[in-house]
Amino acid sequence: MPDEHGNGDETLQDERPVRLDALLASRGLAKSRTAASKLIQDGRVTVAGTAIVKPSAPVRPSAPIHVAGADEWVSRAALKLLGALDTFGVDPSDRVALDVGASTGGFTQVLLSRGARRVVALDVGHGQLDPLVALDSRVAVVEGTNARNLTAEAYLALDPAAAETSLVVGDLSFISLRLVLPALVESVPADDFVLLVKPQFEVGRGGVREGIVRDPALRNDALMNVLWAAWDLGLGTSGLAGSPIVGTHGNHEYLARFQRDVGTNPTEWIVRATELTEGTA
């Protein structure tokens, strides 16, 4: 039956939520639903200003949608650090920073885009850094170096500006942050650390099923254990947030800011950590 504006049931049907991947394809924002799903999972799609990473998420057909350009960032990981810098109010401008676990360079690229003067891009692998990042004159490319084995002398020898490092960012895989933090704290003169906590590399094999940590309690343990490890090394927690996009296989990941002689005891972050890991934040 038509309403007072002459609109009938068709209008109501038109506004019924549809899958986001289907909507992208129907609007011509992706070549197919498969391509749309990839864009969404890569964190490149925002709906009304909010990043959505689930292809099946219900969305109103008239909702404003933005798809970030394919060449905007060299890695989807860039979106994680962007979220952290904005959430924690960290300004990299004119600072010397260490990107530990640089991989293809998403974090390094973000630091450069925010005005970093120099970035030491360190990774245990070789040839992973995207040329767009590697060829930037502000980047010191350090390959084949395990952060766990760093010493103060070795770090200072990596680059003439290393002694001025005031910020450390990191997205490490296949190793627990608890194993790397001691060397970072001991070797790098920075007092500000923004690190990605990946529960899948903190809980041990028994807590991972099909590559995913599904138990919120295990995710909480993983997060709190990293906070306590940092505290034992003299780093207080001054920020905690969920990653704006999910990790590989759909893992929930978390961003933490630690500072020397600043921040608070992990006990003051228990409620926040629980909210994040249970998805109620």
Buried (B, 14 or more C-beta within 10 A) or exposed (E): EEEEEEEEEEEEEEEEEBBBBBBBBBEEBBEEBEBBBBBBBBBBBBBEEEBBBBBEBEBBBEBEBEBBEEEEBBBBBBBBBBBBBEBBEBEBEEBBBBBBBBBBBBBBBBBBEBEBBBBBBBBBEEEBBBEBBBEBEBBBBBBEBEBBEBEBEEBBEBBEBBEBBBBBBBBBEEBBBBBBBBBBBEBBBBBBBBBBBBBBBBBEEEBBEEEBBEBBEBBBBBBBBBBBBBBEBEBBBBBBBBBBBBBEEEBBBBBBBBBBEEBEEBEEBEEBBBBBBEEEE
